[in-house]
Amino acid sequence: MAKPPSKQNPKKSVGRYVDAEARGRVTRRRPVGSDHSPHWYGWLLIDLMIFGMLVITLNYLQVLPGSTSSWYLALGLVSMFAGFYLATRYK
């Protein structure tokens, strides 16, 4: 009779009850500072929203030069949309 083959690796590498480290399924930790936005980012998005609201309000109050203009409305809306876009990326 032949001898049964000896096991080469005493630890299991495949199967149901295998450590995550043994399978190589461990996710590396990210550095702590990498998942936060810079300090100026929040101020920029707030400033863009306030600037847009101020331009639109002053346009309808006819305070800006050139009376009421659709370009002032477009400038205010674009700056407000840019602020909202930055707000969705804020971490």
N, C-alpha and C positions, 0 to 999 in steps of 0.2 A: 504494500500500500504506500501511496505517496503521502508526503507530509503536506498538511494544509499550508497555504502561503501565509507567511508572517506579515503582519500589518506594518507598513513603513511609517505611517504618521499616526501617533496615538490620538491626536486631536481630530475631531471631525472637521472637514472643510466644506461639506455639502450636506444638506438635509434640513430637517425642520428645526432642530434645537441647536443651531450653530450661532455663535456670537457674531454680532455685527462687525466687530473688528477683524475676525477671522475671514469673513467674506469680503471685506473691503468696502462695506456699505456705510461707513461713518462719514458724515458731512463735516468738513472742517469749519471751525469757528471763524467768523468774520471779525476784523478789528472793530472795536467799540465805536470809534469815531467815524467809521465809514458809512453808517446808516443814518446820519443826521445831516440836514441842510446847513449851509453856512449861516452865520449870524445875520448877514446882510440880506439874505434871501427873503425872510419874512417882512423886513422893512420895505424891500423893493415891491413886493406884491401889494402891500397896503398902500404904498405911495401911488402905484399905478391905478388902483381902484379909486382912491380919493381924487387924483388928478383927472381921471375920466369923468367922475361925477361933477367935479367943479367946472370943467370945461363945458359940459352939457348944460349945467344950471346957468352959468354966465352967458352962454349962447342964447338961451331963451329969455334971459333978462336984458338982452341987447347991450351988454356992457363991453363985450369984446369988439375990437375994431372991425369994421366991415358989416355991421349990423348982424342979423341972423344969417348964418351960412350953413349949408349942408356939410361943408368940409370940417367945421368945428364939431358937428355932430358925429361925423365919421371918426375924427381924431379921438373924441371922448369914448366912443364905443370900442374902438380898437384898443385903446389903453385899458379899458375895463375888461375886455375879453383876454388881453394879455395877463392881467392880474389874476383872473379866474383860472387861466391855464397854469400859471405858476402855482396857484393854490392847490391844484390837483396833484402837482409834483412835490409838494412840501412834505418833508419827513420829520 
